[in-house]
Amino acid sequence: MILTKEQINRYMRHIIMPEISGPGQKKLLESTAFIYGETVKDISPLIYYLAASGIGGIFCYFEDDNDYETLFYNIQDLNNDISIKLINEPSLVEIKDLVYTGNPGAIFRVFLGSFGFINRSANTFINTINENMFIPTIIALKNQWKGILQTFDNLDALSLFIGKLSDKTLPENFNDSTFSTSLLGTLCSIEAIKLCLNVGEIHKDLLYIDILSLEFSKAKHNKTDSYIEKLLNYEYGNPITNTGIGKKFSECKVLIVGAGGLGAPVAFALSMAGVNTIGLVDYDTVEISNLNRQILHSTSRIGIPKVKSAEIFLRKINPNIKVIIHNTRFNKDNAMEIIRGYDIIVDGVDNFPARYLLNDACFFMKKPMIEAGVLRFSGLSTTIVPEEGHCYRCIFPNVPAAGSIPSCAESGVLGSVPGVMGFIQAAEVIKLATGKGNILKDKLLLFEAMDLNFTIVNLNKSLSCPLCGEHASINTLQEYEFTCESKTL
């Protein structure tokens, strides 16, 4: 298989990374995923990022397959390299065919769902296969804002894990959260790519996440039971559906500046969660090179404004949503007017000048801003609340000189990484809007995809900050030269 010119353009951000390159992308296109979930909604973020990254064959099993046709149509429109099919029941027929015919790519499977679902579906396979038929398996369990994830490369380890679940008294249905499900699905897509390409470290130990409390932990085998118990014993209640809070959240007006790699998952999650008003700022048009990571867009919408493409997609998720599009370049002349009518601002921009401008505008307008950035296999995020904590300039006082820091266009980006960071940003929006949970105020979250490592660093407001410090020297908005236009995220 030789990559076509169109495929080279589509996957360019992957191909320019030595860890993937052209041969790696070719292997992804030859690889096959078997995905098992309870509902189409649960599994859709995982499938979007697998398809965007170029996993060539995707077989899906849903206990409730309502509206799967819409998902499959959207996936084919996102990436026409992909073959996606429905499995009517969790059988082994398709896996056997691929194993015995010598499929040139990798073969793996992912189970994502509640305890009850994992027990039912994974046990089916454990009871019907032997070691010769085993394929690498990723298990992700969700409960509201919590989740656990682990990758298994042998049958004994998987059987032991499922046995631990079987020993528990488990409720049939757990409360759901769009944010944990979306984040877990995107992390699974990263694990899948690492499995296919044999890069990084697959997560053989259990990864525990609690998005509401901002806890990210790795558990060795002898600690697995305690983290399963933590997932079972959920102590928060649902901050979205609690009386009065859900209304406060749904009425929040959120502005997303940038409709690309970061803005796409933010808008995706907020639309599914029920935010009624989303504003989108972007002046770029959809290009094929966007589609390895920008899941709001599609092949059929190449050439149209990103904000319009995003609006079309979001209305399919939530027909009642109000999408306000600002098809314009964000600059010092319109910045304050644009953000004035919104409650929370999300930074999804792809260059430093716009990031500093947005930080300054939010400070002067006293608007909370949720920031994130990505490069290659890494991401970072922080939440900025003016007059309560640090600002972006407290961490990075000055705009980097042109060319001093490589862009994603130069160094590449794994398509699922902005998905992880964007879903974290979306969760921060909910926590800010509801006043529940811990937010990244005075904190910096660092993410490394190669080992699924999350690190949270405490920050302090800088007294010498040129914007919010004791002797501030920046009193008005400043415009900086744009050195990396909207080709990065």
N, C-alpha and C positions, 0 to 999 in steps of 0.2 A: 504494500500500500504506500503510495506516494502522496504527500499532501498537495492539494490543489492550491492555486493562488488565492482563491477565496478562503480556504481553510487557514492558510498562512496569515492572512489579514485578520481573520476571526480570532485566532488564538495567539496573536503576536505577543501579547503581554506574558503568556506562558513560554512561548518559544525562545524569547530572549533571555530567559533564566536558565543557566547551565544545568540546574537540578532537573529541569523538565526538557527543554530544547525540542527540536523537531522530532527526533526518535521517541522521546517521552510522550509527546502529544499524539503521535501515531499509535503508541501503545494504549493510551487512554481511549482513543477512538475504536480500538479493537477489543476493549474490555467490556465486561457484562456485569450488571448489578441486578440482584434480586432484592426487592424492597417489600417489606411487610408492615402494614399499619392498620390501625382501627378505622380511620376515616381519611377521606381525600384531603381534608383541611389539615389534618395532623402531618401528613407526609409531603404536602406540596412544597414547603421550603427546601427540604432535602432533595426532591426531584428536580426542582428548578436549578439548584446549584450543581447537581450532577450533570444535568443536560447542558448547562452553560459551559461547564468545564470540558465537555466533549466525551463523556462516558458513552460509548456508542450504542450499547444495548441495555435497555432498562425494562425489567419485568416487574409488575406491581401486583400485589395482593392486598385487597382492602376487605375488612369484615363488613364495612358499610361502603359500598362503591358508588353512592349517590353523587352524580355530577362528575364522574371521572372523565366523561367525554370532553368536557370543557377544559379540564386540566391537560389532557392529552393533546387537544388542539393547540393550546397555548404553548406546550413544550415543543411541538413540531414547528410552530411559528417562531419560537425563540431560536431553535437550532435544527435545521433540516438535515443535519448529519445523523440525527438520533433516531433510533428505532425504539418505540415504547409500546409495550403490550400489556394486556391484563391477564393475570393468572386467576382462574375461577376458584381454585382452592389451593392451599399450601402444599403442593405436591413436589416430587423430586424429578419429574419427567424432564423438564427443560435443563436442569442442572446436569443430569446424567448425559443428555445429548451433547452438551458442551464439553464435559470432561472427556467423554469417550471419543469425540471427533478431533481432539487436540486443538481447541480454540487458542489462537495465537496470543490473545490478550489475557489479562487477569480476570478472574471470576471471584465475586464476593457477594455477601448478603448483609442486609441491615434489617434489624427488628427495632421499631420505635413505637412505644405505646405504654399503656399502664401495666401494673404488675399482672393483672388477670390476663391481659392479652399476651404478654410475653410468655407466661406460663403455658397458655393454650397453644400458641403457634410454635414457639421454640421447642417445646416438648415433642411436638409432632415430628420434628426433624431428628431430634436426639434418639427417638425410639425407632427410627426407620433407616438410619444411616450407619455406616461403619467408618473407620479411620480413612479408608481409601477414598471414600466419597466426601470427606470433609472439605469445605472451602472456608477461607477466612470469614469470620462473622463479627459484626459490630452490633452490640446490644445497647439501646438507650431507653431508660425508663423515666417517665415524667410524672410529676405531681405538683399542680399549681406552679409556683415559681421555682421549684426544686427539680433536680434531675440527676441521674447518674449515667455514666457512659463507660463502656469497656470493650476492648477489641480482643478477640480470641483467635489464636492461630493453631489450636489443636482441640480435638474433641473432648479430651479429659478435662481441660480447663473450663470449657463451656458447660459440660455436664455438671461439674462441681458448682459452678455459679447458679445454674438453673435449679440445682438441688437446694441451694440456700434459699431461693425464692419459694420453693415448694414447701419448705418448713414453716413459712410464715402464714398467719391467718390474714388473708388479704381481702380488702374490699374489691368488689367487681369493677366499680368505676371510681376513679379519683377525680377531684376537681381539676379542671384544665386551665392552662394559661397559654395564650398565644406566644408569649415571650420565651418561656422555657422550651416549648415544643419547637419553635423556630430556631432558637439557638442550638439546641441539641441536634436538630436535623442538619444544620450547617456545619457543626463540628463533625458529625458523621461523614459529611461529604469530604471534609479534609482528611479524615482517617482513611476513607476509601481511596482517595488519590494517592496517599502515601503507600497504601497497600499495593496499588497498581504499579507504582513506579519504584517501589523499594527505596524510598527516601525518608529521611527523618526517623523518628521513633514512634512506632505505633503504640497505642496506649493500652498495654497489657495489664497495668494496674487500673483500679477503678478511679474515675474522675467524678467528683461530687461538686455540683454547682447549686448555689442558692442565689438567684438574681436579686431577690428582695433585700437580703442582708449583705450581699456582696461577699459571699464566702465561696472560695474556689479551693478545693482540697484534693490531694492525691492520696489514695489509700492503698497500702500494701495488702497482700492476700489475707493476712491475719487480722486486718482491720475492716474487711469488707462488711461483715455482719453489722458493725456499729453504724456504718454509713447507710446501709439498707434500712436500719431502724430509724435513722434521722429522716430519711425520705418518707417512711411510713407515718411518723409522728409529726404531722405538719401543724405548726403552732400559730400561724399568722391569721388565717381566714383570708378571704379573697378581697383585696383592696378595691377591685373594680366593681364588684357586685354588692358590696355592703351598702346598706340603706343610705341614700344621700350622696355617697361618694361616687357611685357610677354616673350619676347625673353631672356632677362636677367635672368628671373626667371627659365625658362625651361632649360637653359644651366647651371644652378647652380648644382654643384656636392655635394651631401649630404651624409655624413657617419652617419649611425645609429649603435651605439655600444650597442648591445643587441637586440635580435629578439623575445622578450617575451611580457609581459603585456604592457609595455610602447612603445617598438619599433614597435609592431604590428599596433596600430592605427596611429603612425607617418607615417610609410611606406604606410599604406592604404590610408591616406588622400593625401600624396604627389604624389602617383601614380595616383590617380583620378584627381588631380589638374594639372598634366602634367609635373612634374619633370622628366627629361630624364635620369638622372644617379643617382642611389642610391647604396651606399655600405652598406653591412650588416656584422657585426662582431658578432659571437657567436660560442661557441664550444660545446654546449649542443645538445641533441637530443629531439625530441618531445615526451612528456609523457602525459598520459591521465589526470593527475592532472593539466596540463597547460590549458586545454581546457575550463575552466570556465571563461577565460579572454583573452587568446591569440588567437585572431580571425583570424590570418593568417594561423593557423594550423588546422588539422582535424584528425578525427579518423583513416582514411585510411593512414595517413602519420606518425602515431606513430612509433617511432624507427629510423626515418631518421633525419639527421642534420637539426636543425631549420632554418639555412640559406638557405638550399636547399628547404625545405618546403615553406618558405616565398617567395623564387624566383618563385616557381610554381604558388602560389596564385597571386603574383603581376603581372605576365605576363598575367594572365586572365583578370585583370583589365585594363592593358595597354600593349598590345603586343609589342609596340615599345620601351618600357623602357629598359634601360641597367642596369642590376643588377650585381654588383660585390660582390661576396661572399668571406668572409674571415672566413673559418671554423677553427678557432684557438682561443686559449685563449689569451685575450688581456693582455700583460705584458710589463714590462719596456724595454725588448729587442726588441719588435716589434712595440711598441706604436707609436713612431714618424714616422716610415716608413709607417705604415698603414694610419695615418691621413694626411700624406704629400700631397696626391693628391686630397684632398677634400676642398671645400670652407667653408662649415658649418658642425659642428659636433653636433650630438644629443646624449645625454646621456640617454640610456635606460637600464643601468646596474642594477643589483639586489643586490649589496653588497658595503660596504663602501670602502674597499681597491681599488676596480676597479674605484670607483667614484673619489677618490683622485688622483689616477694615471692618469685618463683621464683629470681631471682639470689641473694637473701639465703639462702634455704633451701639451695640448692646449695652455697653457700660454707660454711655451717655443717656440712653433711653431707659436704663434700669430694667432691662429684659434678661431673664435667665437664658443662658446659651449652653447647649450640649455639644461638645467638640469631639472630633475623632479624626484620625489620620491613619493611612496604611502605606506600606512599601514592602514589596516582595512577600515574605512570609510573616510579617510583623504588623501589629496595630497598636494604637494607643487611644485612650479616651479620658475625658475629664468633664465635669459639669461646673459651669461658672455662674455664680449668683452674685451680681454686683452688690457691693457694700456689705456682703456677708463673708466673702472668701476671696481667694486668689482670682486673677484674671489670666488670660493667655500670656500677656507680657510679663507677668510675674515669673513664669517658667522660661519663656524665650523673649527677652526684652526687645530685641531688634530683629527686623526682617533680614533673613539670610541674604547674602550677596548672590546675585544671579550666577548660577552654575556651581555654587559651593555645595549644594546638596542634590544628588541625583533624583530625577523624577521617576514616577512609575513608567512613563514612556521610555525612559532610558534603562531602568533596572528591572522592570516587570512587576507583576503582582499576581499572586495566586488568587483566582477568581472568588473563592469562598471567603477569603480573609476580610474584605470589606463587608461581606454578609454578616460575619460574626460581630464586627464592630458596629454595624448599623443596627442590628437587633439589640445590642447592648444600649445604644443611644435611644432606641424606641422605648425600652424598659425604663430608662431614666426619665423620659417624658412622663410616663404613667406615675412614677414615684413623685416627681415634682408636682404633678397636677393633683394628686390625691393626698400628698403629705404623708405617705406611708413608706416604710422601709428606709434603707440607707442609700444615699446618693453619693456621687463622686465629687462632691464639693470638698475642696482642699485635699483631693486625692487624684492620683494618676494611675489608671489601669493600663498595664502593659500585657500584650498577648503575643505569644510565639506559636505559630502553627506547627512548626516542625516537631514539637513535643507537647502540644496542647497545654502550654504553661501560661497561667494567669498570675500576674504579680500586681499587687496594689501598693503604691508608694504614697506616703503621707506628704502633703505639701503645706507650706505656709505662705500667707500673703507677704509679698516682698515690700518692705518699707521703702526701698529705693526704686520701685516700679515706676517707669516714666508715665504710666497712665493712672494707676490707682494708689501710688505711694504717697508718702508724706510731702514730698516736694515734686509733684507731678509736673512734667514739662509738656505733656500732650493735652491740649485743651479743646481741640477741634479735630474733625475728621481729616485724615490725610490720604491722598491717593498715591499708590506705589505702582511702579511699572510691572505689568503682567509678563512674567518670563516663562510661564508654563501654562499655556492656555488649556482649555478643557479637554485634554487628550490623556490625562493620567488616570483618574478614577473612573 
